[in-house]
């Protein structure tokens, strides 16, 4: 849309130049027209920056909501598993610590890193659970598995949407002459949501 508007403004600018050289416009009127055109153009680009940046922030908020939704399931999961796995204290502590890190995160980057920790910790926990048949048959554990699977699906969807919105925003910043105005108005590229290791890229397998 903004690219089309830029083309239209360029055409109008050319038309104004032709009218000026044909003496249909005085230098004063031509200067006023060009200045007004430029100001309107900058305002439109700036508003587009704001619109796309707000979409990124909204997508970021959606991801955080899904992270915390999954984190809310962890205390019940830990309590359920604790009753069957008395010798897996370290595994449970890792899950609990990862949850605490997520809830105490102050930036979105910290939140992403904490969620990667949770993903890794849950992967280990469910691997351990395979060794306890009674736990795998526990009704509460099965229900938590269903809820965690649903939470994982929503997190993955939120991540994909976030990355698509970030790509749109970052691409807009890189277009010319948008890149000039991005520096002028201090709009900076946003990092994509990326899992940092192969282990973290493996979603915890929630089996039934």
C-alpha positions as a LaTeX table, in Angstrom:
\begin{tabular}{lrrr}
\hline
Residue & $x$ (\AA) & $y$ (\AA) & $z$ (\AA) \\
\hline
Unk1 & 0.00 & 0.00 & 0.00 \\
Unk2 & 2.70 & 2.46 & 1.04 \\
Unk3 & 4.72 & 1.58 & $-2.07$ \\
Unk4 & 1.70 & 2.43 & $-4.26$ \\
Unk5 & 1.25 & 5.74 & $-2.44$ \\
Unk6 & 4.94 & 6.55 & $-2.97$ \\
Unk7 & 4.52 & 5.93 & $-6.71$ \\
Unk8 & 1.46 & 8.18 & $-6.77$ \\
Unk9 & 3.35 & 10.92 & $-4.93$ \\
Unk10 & 6.23 & 10.60 & $-7.40$ \\
Unk11 & 3.81 & 10.97 & $-10.31$ \\
Unk12 & 2.25 & 14.03 & $-8.68$ \\
Unk13 & 5.72 & 15.48 & $-8.16$ \\
Unk14 & 6.52 & 14.99 & $-11.85$ \\
Unk15 & 3.23 & 16.62 & $-12.82$ \\
Unk16 & 3.98 & 19.60 & $-10.56$ \\
Unk17 & 7.41 & 19.90 & $-12.18$ \\
Unk18 & 5.88 & 19.91 & $-15.65$ \\
Unk19 & 3.30 & 22.52 & $-14.65$ \\
Unk20 & 6.08 & 24.65 & $-13.18$ \\
Unk21 & 8.18 & 24.53 & $-16.33$ \\
Unk22 & 5.09 & 25.36 & $-18.38$ \\
Unk23 & 4.59 & 28.42 & $-16.16$ \\
Unk24 & 1.25 & 27.17 & $-14.81$ \\
Unk25 & 2.69 & 27.38 & $-11.29$ \\
Unk26 & 4.60 & 30.19 & $-9.66$ \\
Unk27 & 7.81 & 29.29 & $-7.77$ \\
Unk28 & 6.03 & 30.03 & $-4.48$ \\
Unk29 & 3.03 & 27.83 & $-5.29$ \\
Unk30 & 5.27 & 25.07 & $-6.60$ \\
Unk31 & 7.37 & 25.18 & $-3.42$ \\
Unk32 & 4.29 & 25.07 & $-1.19$ \\
Unk33 & 2.84 & 22.17 & $-3.17$ \\
Unk34 & 6.05 & 20.12 & $-3.04$ \\
Unk35 & 6.56 & 20.80 & 0.67 \\
Unk36 & 2.96 & 19.79 & 1.47 \\
Unk37 & 3.30 & 16.68 & $-0.65$ \\
Unk38 & 6.51 & 15.69 & 1.14 \\
Unk39 & 5.00 & 16.24 & 4.61 \\
Unk40 & 1.94 & 14.13 & 3.76 \\
Unk41 & 4.19 & 11.39 & 2.39 \\
Unk42 & 6.33 & 11.32 & 5.56 \\
Unk43 & 3.22 & 11.22 & 7.76 \\
Unk44 & 1.87 & 8.23 & 5.86 \\
Unk45 & 5.18 & 6.36 & 6.15 \\
Unk46 & 5.44 & 7.17 & 9.87 \\
Unk47 & 1.88 & 5.95 & 10.51 \\
Unk48 & 2.71 & 2.73 & 8.68 \\
Unk49 & 5.73 & 2.26 & 10.95 \\
Unk50 & 3.46 & 2.67 & 13.97 \\
Unk51 & 0.81 & 0.30 & 12.61 \\
Unk52 & 3.30 & $-2.48$ & 11.86 \\
Unk53 & 5.14 & $-2.01$ & 15.15 \\
Unk54 & 1.87 & $-2.28$ & 17.08 \\
Unk55 & 1.11 & $-5.52$ & 15.24 \\
Unk56 & 4.49 & $-6.85$ & 16.40 \\
Unk57 & 3.76 & $-5.86$ & 20.01 \\
Unk58 & 0.31 & $-7.47$ & 19.85 \\
Unk59 & 1.81 & $-10.68$ & 18.46 \\
Unk60 & 4.46 & $-10.56$ & 21.19 \\
Unk61 & 1.73 & $-10.24$ & 23.81 \\
Unk62 & $-0.13$ & $-13.24$ & 22.35 \\
Unk63 & 3.03 & $-15.36$ & 22.57 \\
Unk64 & 3.56 & $-14.36$ & 26.21 \\
Unk65 & $-0.05$ & $-15.23$ & 27.06 \\
Unk66 & 0.41 & $-18.73$ & 25.63 \\
Unk67 & 3.74 & $-19.14$ & 27.46 \\
Unk68 & 2.11 & $-18.28$ & 30.77 \\
Unk69 & $-0.88$ & $-20.47$ & 30.05 \\
Unk70 & 1.47 & $-23.44$ & 29.75 \\
Unk71 & 3.46 & $-22.31$ & 32.79 \\
Unk72 & 0.25 & $-22.36$ & 34.86 \\
Unk73 & $-0.06$ & $-26.08$ & 34.21 \\
Unk74 & 3.40 & $-26.89$ & 35.56 \\
Unk75 & 2.74 & $-26.77$ & 39.34 \\
Unk76 & $-0.02$ & $-29.39$ & 39.05 \\
Unk77 & 2.15 & $-31.46$ & 36.73 \\
Unk78 & 5.08 & $-31.37$ & 39.16 \\
Unk79 & 2.86 & $-32.35$ & 42.11 \\
Unk80 & 1.36 & $-35.24$ & 40.16 \\
Unk81 & 4.71 & $-36.55$ & 38.98 \\
Unk82 & 6.30 & $-36.07$ & 42.42 \\
Unk83 & 4.03 & $-38.71$ & 43.92 \\
Unk84 & 5.33 & $-41.38$ & 41.56 \\
Unk85 & 8.95 & $-40.39$ & 40.92 \\
Unk86 & 10.57 & $-39.96$ & 44.30 \\
Unk87 & 14.07 & $-40.27$ & 42.83 \\
Unk88 & 13.69 & $-37.70$ & 40.05 \\
Unk89 & 14.13 & $-34.61$ & 42.19 \\
Unk90 & 16.55 & $-32.89$ & 39.80 \\
Unk91 & 14.18 & $-33.25$ & 36.85 \\
Unk92 & 11.30 & $-31.70$ & 38.78 \\
Unk93 & 13.52 & $-28.89$ & 40.07 \\
Unk94 & 14.62 & $-28.05$ & 36.53 \\
Unk95 & 11.00 & $-27.73$ & 35.41 \\
Unk96 & 10.13 & $-25.56$ & 38.40 \\
Unk97 & 13.18 & $-23.32$ & 37.93 \\
Unk98 & 12.41 & $-22.86$ & 34.25 \\
Unk99 & 8.86 & $-21.81$ & 35.12 \\
Unk100 & 10.15 & $-19.33$ & 37.71 \\
Unk101 & 12.54 & $-17.87$ & 35.12 \\
Unk102 & 9.66 & $-17.33$ & 32.70 \\
Unk103 & 7.43 & $-15.66$ & 35.28 \\
Unk104 & 10.23 & $-13.34$ & 36.40 \\
Unk105 & 11.37 & $-12.41$ & 32.87 \\
Unk106 & 11.37 & $-8.65$ & 32.26 \\
Unk107 & 11.99 & $-8.61$ & 28.49 \\
Unk108 & 10.52 & $-10.59$ & 25.62 \\
Unk109 & 13.96 & $-12.05$ & 24.85 \\
Unk110 & 14.24 & $-13.31$ & 28.45 \\
Unk111 & 10.75 & $-14.77$ & 28.14 \\
Unk112 & 11.69 & $-16.63$ & 24.96 \\
Unk113 & 14.84 & $-18.02$ & 26.58 \\
Unk114 & 12.90 & $-19.14$ & 29.65 \\
Unk115 & 10.30 & $-20.86$ & 27.51 \\
Unk116 & 13.06 & $-22.71$ & 25.66 \\
Unk117 & 14.24 & $-23.91$ & 29.08 \\
Unk118 & 10.71 & $-25.10$ & 29.89 \\
Unk119 & 10.50 & $-26.96$ & 26.57 \\
Unk120 & 13.79 & $-28.74$ & 27.27 \\
Unk121 & 12.83 & $-29.51$ & 30.90 \\
Unk122 & 9.42 & $-30.90$ & 29.94 \\
Unk123 & 11.01 & $-33.07$ & 27.26 \\
Unk124 & 13.21 & $-34.63$ & 29.94 \\
Unk125 & 10.30 & $-35.00$ & 32.36 \\
Unk126 & 8.11 & $-36.88$ & 29.87 \\
Unk127 & 11.03 & $-39.11$ & 28.95 \\
Unk128 & 11.40 & $-39.98$ & 32.65 \\
Unk129 & 7.65 & $-40.58$ & 32.96 \\
Unk130 & 7.95 & $-43.42$ & 30.46 \\
Unk131 & 9.67 & $-45.43$ & 33.20 \\
Unk132 & 6.64 & $-45.20$ & 35.55 \\
Unk133 & 3.59 & $-47.15$ & 34.24 \\
Unk134 & 1.41 & $-46.12$ & 37.19 \\
Unk135 & 2.13 & $-42.46$ & 36.50 \\
Unk136 & 1.34 & $-42.85$ & 32.79 \\
Unk137 & $-2.03$ & $-44.33$ & 33.75 \\
Unk138 & $-2.85$ & $-41.62$ & 36.28 \\
Unk139 & $-6.02$ & $-39.78$ & 35.23 \\
Unk140 & $-4.79$ & $-36.39$ & 36.41 \\
Unk141 & $-1.50$ & $-36.87$ & 34.56 \\
Unk142 & $-3.34$ & $-37.82$ & 31.38 \\
Unk143 & $-5.51$ & $-34.70$ & 31.62 \\
Unk144 & $-2.44$ & $-32.51$ & 32.15 \\
Unk145 & $-0.86$ & $-34.12$ & 29.09 \\
Unk146 & $-3.90$ & $-33.16$ & 27.01 \\
Unk147 & $-3.80$ & $-29.60$ & 28.26 \\
Unk148 & $-0.06$ & $-29.33$ & 27.65 \\
Unk149 & $-0.47$ & $-30.65$ & 24.12 \\
Unk150 & $-3.14$ & $-28.04$ & 23.47 \\
Unk151 & $-0.90$ & $-25.36$ & 24.99 \\
Unk152 & 2.01 & $-26.44$ & 22.75 \\
Unk153 & $-0.19$ & $-26.20$ & 19.66 \\
Unk154 & $-1.25$ & $-22.67$ & 20.59 \\
Unk155 & 2.36 & $-21.66$ & 21.34 \\
Unk156 & 3.53 & $-22.90$ & 17.96 \\
Unk157 & 0.73 & $-21.01$ & 16.21 \\
Unk158 & 1.54 & $-17.84$ & 18.16 \\
Unk159 & 5.25 & $-18.19$ & 17.30 \\
Unk160 & 4.52 & $-18.55$ & 13.58 \\
Unk161 & 2.21 & $-15.53$ & 13.60 \\
Unk162 & 4.78 & $-13.48$ & 15.52 \\
Unk163 & 7.54 & $-14.31$ & 13.04 \\
Unk164 & 5.32 & $-13.47$ & 10.06 \\
Unk165 & 4.44 & $-10.08$ & 11.55 \\
Unk166 & 8.10 & $-9.40$ & 12.38 \\
Unk167 & 9.08 & $-10.26$ & 8.81 \\
Unk168 & 6.52 & $-7.79$ & 7.45 \\
Unk169 & 7.74 & $-5.06$ & 9.81 \\
Unk170 & 11.46 & $-5.67$ & 9.19 \\
Unk171 & 10.95 & $-5.80$ & 5.43 \\
Unk172 & 9.11 & $-2.48$ & 5.49 \\
Unk173 & 12.00 & $-0.91$ & 7.40 \\
Unk174 & 14.48 & $-2.08$ & 4.77 \\
Unk175 & 12.64 & $-0.64$ & 1.75 \\
Unk176 & 13.96 & 2.56 & 0.25 \\
Unk177 & 13.27 & 5.31 & 1.25 \\
Unk178 & 11.68 & 3.77 & 4.36 \\
Unk179 & 15.12 & 2.81 & 5.69 \\
Unk180 & 16.09 & 6.49 & 5.77 \\
Unk181 & 12.97 & 7.46 & 7.72 \\
Unk182 & 13.35 & 4.41 & 10.01 \\
Unk183 & 16.72 & 5.76 & 11.14 \\
Unk184 & 15.31 & 9.28 & 11.38 \\
Unk185 & 12.43 & 8.16 & 13.63 \\
Unk186 & 14.52 & 5.53 & 15.46 \\
Unk187 & 12.54 & 2.47 & 14.35 \\
Unk188 & 14.75 & $-0.62$ & 14.63 \\
Unk189 & 14.43 & $-4.20$ & 13.33 \\
Unk190 & 12.89 & $-6.75$ & 15.67 \\
Unk191 & 14.41 & $-10.18$ & 16.36 \\
Unk192 & 12.64 & $-13.27$ & 15.11 \\
Unk193 & 11.55 & $-15.99$ & 17.48 \\
Unk194 & 14.24 & $-18.63$ & 17.07 \\
Unk195 & 14.94 & $-21.70$ & 19.17 \\
Unk196 & 18.62 & $-21.71$ & 20.04 \\
Unk197 & 19.54 & $-25.37$ & 20.01 \\
Unk198 & 18.51 & $-28.61$ & 18.34 \\
Unk199 & 17.31 & $-29.98$ & 21.69 \\
Unk200 & 15.08 & $-26.94$ & 22.25 \\
Unk201 & 13.59 & $-27.31$ & 18.77 \\
Unk202 & 12.15 & $-30.68$ & 19.74 \\
Unk203 & 8.69 & $-30.16$ & 21.13 \\
Unk204 & 8.04 & $-32.27$ & 24.25 \\
Unk205 & 6.36 & $-35.49$ & 23.12 \\
Unk206 & 3.08 & $-35.77$ & 24.99 \\
Unk207 & 2.07 & $-39.41$ & 24.61 \\
Unk208 & $-1.14$ & $-41.17$ & 25.51 \\
\hline
\end{tabular}
